[in-house]
Amino acid sequence: MSVERALTAFAGFMVLLSVFLTIYVNEYFILFTAFIGANLFQQSFTGFCPATLVMRKLFGLKTEKELARQKH
């Protein structure tokens, strides 16, 4: 799995978790949802996401470009 796909999966999971927490725990968890959205928005322009760094170091995930180079 590439780091890009893992990041998308992680972001989707975090959005679902934050919605669940907003409904069942406290309505202020909506701010967590807003933070996730803001992070995704800035990542789309800058290409930088802290979670990507963590995934690369902890799990050894590679970018799609690195995986494509590895195949050839």
C-alpha positions in Angstrom: 0.0 0.0 0.0 1.3 3.4 -0.9 1.5 6.3 1.6 -1.0 8.2 -0.5 -3.6 5.5 -0.2 -2.9 5.0 3.5 -3.4 8.7 4.0 -6.7 8.7 2.2 -7.9 5.7 4.3 -6.7 7.4 7.5 -8.4 10.7 6.7 -11.7 8.9 5.9 -11.5 6.9 9.2 -10.8 10.1 11.2 -13.8 11.9 9.7 -16.1 9.0 10.5 -14.7 8.8 14.0 -15.1 12.5 14.6 -18.8 12.3 13.3 -19.4 9.4 15.7 -17.9 11.3 18.6 -19.9 14.4 17.7 -23.2 12.5 17.8 -22.6 10.2 20.7 -20.1 12.0 23.0 -20.1 15.8 22.7 -21.1 18.2 20.0 -17.8 20.0 20.4 -16.1 17.1 18.5 -17.4 18.9 15.4 -14.3 21.1 15.8 -12.2 17.9 15.3 -14.1 17.3 12.0 -13.3 20.9 11.0 -9.7 20.5 11.8 -9.5 17.4 9.7 -11.1 19.2 6.8 -8.8 22.2 7.1 -5.8 19.8 7.2 -7.0 18.1 4.0 -7.6 21.4 2.4 -4.1 22.8 3.1 -2.5 19.4 2.1 -4.1 19.6 -1.3 -2.2 22.9 -2.0 1.1 22.3 -0.2 1.4 18.5 -0.5 2.5 18.4 3.1 0.7 16.3 5.8 2.3 15.4 9.1 0.5 12.0 9.1 2.4 11.1 5.9 5.7 11.6 7.8 4.5 9.4 10.6 3.3 6.6 8.3 6.6 6.6 6.4 8.7 6.3 9.6 6.5 4.0 11.6 5.2 1.7 8.8 7.9 2.1 6.1 5.3 3.0 3.5 6.5 4.3 0.2 5.1 6.8 -2.2 3.4 5.6 -5.4 6.4 7.1 -7.4 8.8 5.0 -5.3 6.7 1.9 -5.7 6.6 2.4 -9.5 10.4 2.8 -9.7 10.8 -0.3 -7.6 8.7 -2.4 -10.2 10.9 -1.4 -13.1 
